[in-house]
Every structure is written in structure tokens, then in C-alpha cells.
């Protein structure tokens, strides 16, 4: 009986009128071409903008960095304005020399105590023994002002400043003349 009922249902479904199918969208080729052209135009604009920016960036003259000895001399000159205040003066002068030595000779002066730095300094040949001794006295004098509340007079502060400037001048790189500039200087009228 079950098989007879299923076969009758299957025959009834086969003879039923079916509903119409929904419309099938027909792709519009011109719409797709239009979107592709818009996409290509946007990509072209982005590409040419990027090329223009790169070209413009390469034409900008980059300023060469200021050499360490010139920057140190400038900061030491600015420190003279603090002569009336011994502690800020000594902090600025000491920090300037430490930063200069780190940049010029790759010492790790700013992160170390004076004793640690002088110990590292004793193992190197980058400074002469006189320069090492002068630097040690300079740093110890600055430490007295910074940490022991010593109040030196203006002559002592000027002497500290002079020893800092002397150290920078003694250790600054000597300018190397190119062969062209040597010839030009020899040909220049005296």
C-alpha cells in the first residue's frame, strides 16, 4: 500500500503545472567595461602621483649632518650664558663633552658614571695620556659641582669651559683636502 501511494504522488507531481522561473539577469558588457576603465584611471592617477612624489623627494637637498665637533663647540658657547649658575653650567658642559666623545669615538660616556667611563678610557689609545688626565680632572670637577654642591667661582668655571673647548679642538678630525682643492689652493694668487 505504501508503494502505491508514493507512486500516485509522484505521478501527480509530474503532471502538475510548475510556476515560472524568475528572470535571469543578462550581464551588461558596457557596464563592466565602464567600471574597468574607472579602475584603470584610478590606478593610473595613483601611479603617476607616486612617481611625481618620488621624483620630487629625490630632488630635495638633504642637509648634511652637523659634525660632532662643531655641534659640541656650539653647545659649549651656549653654556657660557649659564656662568652665573654653576650647577646647570657644569651639567651642560659635562653632558656636551660626554655626548661628543660618544659620537666621535664611540665611547659610552653618557650612560656611565665618571669612574666607569674613566676605566673604559684608560684601555683605549684614541686619546693621548695628557688628554685622558685632563678629561678625568674635568669630569671630576664637574661631578663636584653637580653632586657635592661645590660652588666654584667664575674663574674656575671659565677654566672648566676652556679645558672642554681644548679637548674638542685637540680631538676634532683634521680636514682632508681633496686633490682638486689642493691644486686650486696652489693656483690661487697670494
FENKA-V930641 format. One record per residue. N is the residue number from 0. SS is DSSP state (2 for helix, 1 for strand, 0 for the rest). Layout:
# FENKA-V930641
N/SS
N/SS
This chain:
# FENKA-V930641
0/0
1/2
2/2
3/2
4/2
5/2
6/2
7/2
8/2
9/2
10/2
11/2
12/2
13/2
14/2
15/0
16/0
17/0
18/0
19/0
20/0
21/0
22/0
23/0
24/0
25/0
26/0
27/0
28/2
29/2
30/2
31/2
32/2
33/2
34/2
35/2
36/2
37/2
38/2
39/2
40/2
41/2
42/2
43/2
44/2
45/2
46/2
47/2
48/2
49/2
50/2
51/2
52/2
53/2
54/2
55/2
56/2
57/2
58/2
59/0
60/0
61/0
62/0
63/0
64/0
65/0
66/0
67/2
68/2
69/2
70/2
71/2
72/2
73/2
74/2
75/2
76/2
77/2
78/2
79/2
80/2
81/2
82/0
83/0
84/0
85/2
86/2
87/2
88/2
89/2
90/2
91/2
92/2
93/2
94/2
95/2
96/2
97/2
98/2
99/2
100/2
101/2
102/2
103/2
104/2
105/0
106/0
107/0
108/0
109/0
110/0
111/0
112/0
113/2
114/2
115/2
116/2
117/2
118/2
119/2
120/2
121/2
122/0
123/0
124/0
125/0
126/0
127/0
128/2
129/2
130/2
131/2
132/2
133/2
134/2
135/2
136/2
137/2
138/2
139/2
140/2
141/2
142/2
143/2
144/2
145/2
146/2
147/0
148/0
149/0
150/0
151/0
152/0
153/2
154/2
155/2
156/2
157/2
158/2
159/2
160/2
161/2
162/2
163/2
164/2
165/2
166/2
167/2
168/2
169/2
170/2
171/0
172/0
173/0
174/0
175/0
176/0
177/0
178/2
179/2
180/2
181/2
182/2
183/2
184/2
185/2
186/2
187/0
188/0
189/0
